[in-house]
Each structure stands twice: as C-alpha cells, then as structure tokens.
Amino acid sequence: MTKQKQHGLIWGGIGVIFSAYALVGSFSWAYRLIPYQPVNLSFGLVGCVISLIGIVRTARQATGWSTAWLVLAFWLALVGAAVDGLLLWFGQTVTGFY
C-alpha cells in the first residue's frame, strides 16, 4: 500500500469518526461526557472542518477505491459540519434553544 492510499484511508477514517460524533454524539453518548452543549457542538464542528481540509488535500492524489472512500467521507464530514454549525448558530441566536 502506497503512502497516498494510507493517507486517504486515514483522513477518510478521521472524517467518518468526526461526522459520527457531530451527527449522533452531541445528542447521546458525547453529551454524557461533556454536558455543556455548545462545547460538544464546537468540538464536532472543528473536527469536521479539520477532517475536510485533510480529505481535500489527500483527494488530489487519490486513485481508485480511495477516491470513492474520500468522497463518502467528504460528504459525511460536510453534513456533520453543517448540522453542528446550524445547531450552534441557533443556540447563539434563539433564546432558550439549548
């Protein structure tokens, strides 16, 4: 396995993990660890953005099956960042949202 494929696999995995944290974790298991909702949402948003940067940089050199994996991870991380960003924004603008 070449380094490019390893980087694609790693960044794709990071993207999937952070998107799962962003989409599911802030309402269930992660909320038990950190009970302050804005911190959970911020952590998920920052993690998704960092993984998106890594995915985009790695996708330029990806070939074959790693391209499909990176596209899937990209969309999952993008949706996770959008959901956490919107929830964080609503919480800052709508009184009593949390």
mmCIF file of the C-alpha atoms, coordinates in Angstrom:
data_MODEL
# 
_entry.id   MODEL 
# 
loop_
_atom_site.group_PDB 
_atom_site.id 
_atom_site.type_symbol 
_atom_site.label_atom_id 
_atom_site.label_alt_id 
_atom_site.label_comp_id 
_atom_site.label_asym_id 
_atom_site.label_entity_id 
_atom_site.label_seq_id 
_atom_site.pdbx_PDB_ins_code 
_atom_site.Cartn_x 
_atom_site.Cartn_y 
_atom_site.Cartn_z 
_atom_site.occupancy 
_atom_site.B_iso_or_equiv 
_atom_site.pdbx_formal_charge 
_atom_site.auth_seq_id 
_atom_site.auth_comp_id 
_atom_site.auth_asym_id 
_atom_site.auth_atom_id 
_atom_site.pdbx_PDB_model_num 
ATOM 1  C CA . MET A 1 1  ? 0.000   0.000  0.000  1.00 0.00 ? 1  MET A CA 1 
ATOM 2  C CA . THR A 1 2  ? 1.434   3.350  -1.006 1.00 0.00 ? 2  THR A CA 1 
ATOM 3  C CA . LYS A 1 3  ? 1.620   6.376  1.243  1.00 0.00 ? 3  LYS A CA 1 
ATOM 4  C CA . GLN A 1 4  ? -1.058  8.147  -0.768 1.00 0.00 ? 4  GLN A CA 1 
ATOM 5  C CA . LYS A 1 5  ? -3.523  5.327  -0.180 1.00 0.00 ? 5  LYS A CA 1 
ATOM 6  C CA . GLN A 1 6  ? -2.637  5.219  3.514  1.00 0.00 ? 6  GLN A CA 1 
ATOM 7  C CA . HIS A 1 7  ? -3.228  8.952  3.858  1.00 0.00 ? 7  HIS A CA 1 
ATOM 8  C CA . GLY A 1 8  ? -6.559  8.589  2.056  1.00 0.00 ? 8  GLY A CA 1 
ATOM 9  C CA . LEU A 1 9  ? -7.603  5.782  4.367  1.00 0.00 ? 9  LEU A CA 1 
ATOM 10 C CA . ILE A 1 10 ? -6.531  7.702  7.484  1.00 0.00 ? 10 ILE A CA 1 
ATOM 11 C CA . TRP A 1 11 ? -8.187  11.015 6.546  1.00 0.00 ? 11 TRP A CA 1 
ATOM 12 C CA . GLY A 1 12 ? -11.333 9.218  5.433  1.00 0.00 ? 12 GLY A CA 1 
ATOM 13 C CA . GLY A 1 13 ? -11.481 7.420  8.783  1.00 0.00 ? 13 GLY A CA 1 
ATOM 14 C CA . ILE A 1 14 ? -10.970 10.658 10.675 1.00 0.00 ? 14 ILE A CA 1 
ATOM 15 C CA . GLY A 1 15 ? -13.759 12.261 8.638  1.00 0.00 ? 15 GLY A CA 1 
ATOM 16 C CA . VAL A 1 16 ? -16.175 9.413  9.336  1.00 0.00 ? 16 VAL A CA 1 
ATOM 17 C CA . ILE A 1 17 ? -15.365 9.425  13.065 1.00 0.00 ? 17 ILE A CA 1 
ATOM 18 C CA . PHE A 1 18 ? -15.851 13.170 13.440 1.00 0.00 ? 18 PHE A CA 1 
ATOM 19 C CA . SER A 1 19 ? -19.020 13.159 11.341 1.00 0.00 ? 19 SER A CA 1 
ATOM 20 C CA . ALA A 1 20 ? -20.427 10.387 13.561 1.00 0.00 ? 20 ALA A CA 1 
ATOM 21 C CA . TYR A 1 21 ? -19.515 12.468 16.597 1.00 0.00 ? 21 TYR A CA 1 
ATOM 22 C CA . ALA A 1 22 ? -21.110 15.548 15.049 1.00 0.00 ? 22 ALA A CA 1 
ATOM 23 C CA . LEU A 1 23 ? -24.317 13.840 13.912 1.00 0.00 ? 23 LEU A CA 1 
ATOM 24 C CA . VAL A 1 24 ? -25.015 11.347 16.690 1.00 0.00 ? 24 VAL A CA 1 
ATOM 25 C CA . GLY A 1 25 ? -22.693 12.077 19.568 1.00 0.00 ? 25 GLY A CA 1 
ATOM 26 C CA . SER A 1 26 ? -23.834 15.527 20.565 1.00 0.00 ? 26 SER A CA 1 
ATOM 27 C CA . PHE A 1 27 ? -27.292 14.193 21.404 1.00 0.00 ? 27 PHE A CA 1 
ATOM 28 C CA . SER A 1 28 ? -26.480 10.884 23.034 1.00 0.00 ? 28 SER A CA 1 
ATOM 29 C CA . TRP A 1 29 ? -23.167 9.422  24.217 1.00 0.00 ? 29 TRP A CA 1 
ATOM 30 C CA . ALA A 1 30 ? -20.925 12.507 23.912 1.00 0.00 ? 30 ALA A CA 1 
ATOM 31 C CA . TYR A 1 31 ? -23.396 14.640 25.820 1.00 0.00 ? 31 TYR A CA 1 
ATOM 32 C CA . ARG A 1 32 ? -22.856 12.360 28.812 1.00 0.00 ? 32 ARG A CA 1 
ATOM 33 C CA . LEU A 1 33 ? -19.099 13.047 28.721 1.00 0.00 ? 33 LEU A CA 1 
ATOM 34 C CA . ILE A 1 34 ? -19.332 16.837 28.286 1.00 0.00 ? 34 ILE A CA 1 
ATOM 35 C CA . PRO A 1 35 ? -22.770 18.051 29.433 1.00 0.00 ? 35 PRO A CA 1 
ATOM 36 C CA . TYR A 1 36 ? -22.321 21.563 28.025 1.00 0.00 ? 36 TYR A CA 1 
ATOM 37 C CA . GLN A 1 37 ? -23.970 21.554 24.584 1.00 0.00 ? 37 GLN A CA 1 
ATOM 38 C CA . PRO A 1 38 ? -22.035 24.435 22.898 1.00 0.00 ? 38 PRO A CA 1 
ATOM 39 C CA . VAL A 1 39 ? -18.710 22.748 23.688 1.00 0.00 ? 39 VAL A CA 1 
ATOM 40 C CA . ASN A 1 40 ? -19.908 19.469 22.139 1.00 0.00 ? 40 ASN A CA 1 
ATOM 41 C CA . LEU A 1 41 ? -21.156 21.235 19.027 1.00 0.00 ? 41 LEU A CA 1 
ATOM 42 C CA . SER A 1 42 ? -17.959 23.281 18.693 1.00 0.00 ? 42 SER A CA 1 
ATOM 43 C CA . PHE A 1 43 ? -15.786 20.178 19.049 1.00 0.00 ? 43 PHE A CA 1 
ATOM 44 C CA . GLY A 1 44 ? -17.761 18.356 16.364 1.00 0.00 ? 44 GLY A CA 1 
ATOM 45 C CA . LEU A 1 45 ? -17.669 21.371 14.040 1.00 0.00 ? 45 LEU A CA 1 
ATOM 46 C CA . VAL A 1 46 ? -13.919 21.916 14.411 1.00 0.00 ? 46 VAL A CA 1 
ATOM 47 C CA . GLY A 1 47 ? -13.208 18.202 13.972 1.00 0.00 ? 47 GLY A CA 1 
ATOM 48 C CA . CYS A 1 48 ? -15.289 18.055 10.798 1.00 0.00 ? 48 CYS A CA 1 
ATOM 49 C CA . VAL A 1 49 ? -13.612 21.145 9.336  1.00 0.00 ? 49 VAL A CA 1 
ATOM 50 C CA . ILE A 1 50 ? -10.123 19.795 10.079 1.00 0.00 ? 50 ILE A CA 1 
ATOM 51 C CA . SER A 1 51 ? -11.007 16.446 8.518  1.00 0.00 ? 51 SER A CA 1 
ATOM 52 C CA . LEU A 1 52 ? -12.465 18.220 5.459  1.00 0.00 ? 52 LEU A CA 1 
ATOM 53 C CA . ILE A 1 53 ? -9.167  20.029 4.966  1.00 0.00 ? 53 ILE A CA 1 
ATOM 54 C CA . GLY A 1 54 ? -7.234  16.760 5.219  1.00 0.00 ? 54 GLY A CA 1 
ATOM 55 C CA . ILE A 1 55 ? -9.640  14.975 2.890  1.00 0.00 ? 55 ILE A CA 1 
ATOM 56 C CA . VAL A 1 56 ? -9.424  17.664 0.213  1.00 0.00 ? 56 VAL A CA 1 
ATOM 57 C CA . ARG A 1 57 ? -5.621  17.750 0.349  1.00 0.00 ? 57 ARG A CA 1 
ATOM 58 C CA . THR A 1 58 ? -5.398  13.967 0.144  1.00 0.00 ? 58 THR A CA 1 
ATOM 59 C CA . ALA A 1 59 ? -8.054  13.577 -2.567 1.00 0.00 ? 59 ALA A CA 1 
ATOM 60 C CA . ARG A 1 60 ? -5.884  15.354 -5.125 1.00 0.00 ? 60 ARG A CA 1 
ATOM 61 C CA . GLN A 1 61 ? -3.523  12.378 -5.237 1.00 0.00 ? 61 GLN A CA 1 
ATOM 62 C CA . ALA A 1 62 ? -6.076  9.613  -4.607 1.00 0.00 ? 62 ALA A CA 1 
ATOM 63 C CA . THR A 1 63 ? -6.615  6.842  -7.113 1.00 0.00 ? 63 THR A CA 1 
ATOM 64 C CA . GLY A 1 64 ? -9.103  4.022  -7.499 1.00 0.00 ? 64 GLY A CA 1 
ATOM 65 C CA . TRP A 1 65 ? -11.083 2.881  -4.500 1.00 0.00 ? 65 TRP A CA 1 
ATOM 66 C CA . SER A 1 66 ? -9.582  5.530  -2.212 1.00 0.00 ? 66 SER A CA 1 
ATOM 67 C CA . THR A 1 67 ? -11.296 8.221  -4.283 1.00 0.00 ? 67 THR A CA 1 
ATOM 68 C CA . ALA A 1 68 ? -14.715 6.708  -3.558 1.00 0.00 ? 68 ALA A CA 1 
ATOM 69 C CA . TRP A 1 69 ? -13.861 6.370  0.140  1.00 0.00 ? 69 TRP A CA 1 
ATOM 70 C CA . LEU A 1 70 ? -12.746 10.007 0.302  1.00 0.00 ? 70 LEU A CA 1 
ATOM 71 C CA . VAL A 1 71 ? -15.870 11.239 -1.487 1.00 0.00 ? 71 VAL A CA 1 
ATOM 72 C CA . LEU A 1 72 ? -18.060 9.393  1.013  1.00 0.00 ? 72 LEU A CA 1 
ATOM 73 C CA . ALA A 1 73 ? -16.046 10.720 3.964  1.00 0.00 ? 73 ALA A CA 1 
ATOM 74 C CA . PHE A 1 74 ? -16.156 14.238 2.469  1.00 0.00 ? 74 PHE A CA 1 
ATOM 75 C CA . TRP A 1 75 ? -19.948 14.255 2.269  1.00 0.00 ? 75 TRP A CA 1 
ATOM 76 C CA . LEU A 1 76 ? -20.366 12.811 5.748  1.00 0.00 ? 76 LEU A CA 1 
ATOM 77 C CA . ALA A 1 77 ? -17.988 15.391 7.243  1.00 0.00 ? 77 ALA A CA 1 
ATOM 78 C CA . LEU A 1 78 ? -19.684 18.189 5.300  1.00 0.00 ? 78 LEU A CA 1 
ATOM 79 C CA . VAL A 1 79 ? -23.125 17.198 6.594  1.00 0.00 ? 79 VAL A CA 1 
ATOM 80 C CA . GLY A 1 80 ? -21.757 16.863 10.142 1.00 0.00 ? 80 GLY A CA 1 
ATOM 81 C CA . ALA A 1 81 ? -20.184 20.321 9.973  1.00 0.00 ? 81 ALA A CA 1 
ATOM 82 C CA . ALA A 1 82 ? -23.382 21.831 8.580  1.00 0.00 ? 82 ALA A CA 1 
ATOM 83 C CA . VAL A 1 83 ? -25.585 20.252 11.247 1.00 0.00 ? 83 VAL A CA 1 
ATOM 84 C CA . ASP A 1 84 ? -23.326 21.222 14.138 1.00 0.00 ? 84 ASP A CA 1 
ATOM 85 C CA . GLY A 1 85 ? -22.796 24.700 12.708 1.00 0.00 ? 85 GLY A CA 1 
ATOM 86 C CA . LEU A 1 86 ? -26.528 25.298 12.371 1.00 0.00 ? 86 LEU A CA 1 
ATOM 87 C CA . LEU A 1 87 ? -27.285 23.973 15.836 1.00 0.00 ? 87 LEU A CA 1 
ATOM 88 C CA . LEU A 1 88 ? -24.527 26.113 17.308 1.00 0.00 ? 88 LEU A CA 1 
ATOM 89 C CA . TRP A 1 89 ? -25.810 29.156 15.435 1.00 0.00 ? 89 TRP A CA 1 
ATOM 90 C CA . PHE A 1 90 ? -29.419 28.541 16.523 1.00 0.00 ? 90 PHE A CA 1 
ATOM 91 C CA . GLY A 1 91 ? -28.254 28.158 20.109 1.00 0.00 ? 91 GLY A CA 1 
ATOM 92 C CA . GLN A 1 92 ? -26.479 31.511 19.986 1.00 0.00 ? 92 GLN A CA 1 
ATOM 93 C CA . THR A 1 93 ? -29.366 33.376 18.342 1.00 0.00 ? 93 THR A CA 1 
ATOM 94 C CA . VAL A 1 94 ? -32.551 31.739 19.677 1.00 0.00 ? 94 VAL A CA 1 
ATOM 95 C CA . THR A 1 95 ? -33.129 32.305 23.389 1.00 0.00 ? 95 THR A CA 1 
ATOM 96 C CA . GLY A 1 96 ? -33.700 29.037 25.269 1.00 0.00 ? 96 GLY A CA 1 
ATOM 97 C CA . PHE A 1 97 ? -32.749 26.814 22.325 1.00 0.00 ? 97 PHE A CA 1 
ATOM 98 C CA . TYR A 1 98 ? -30.454 24.593 24.391 1.00 0.00 ? 98 TYR A CA 1 
# 
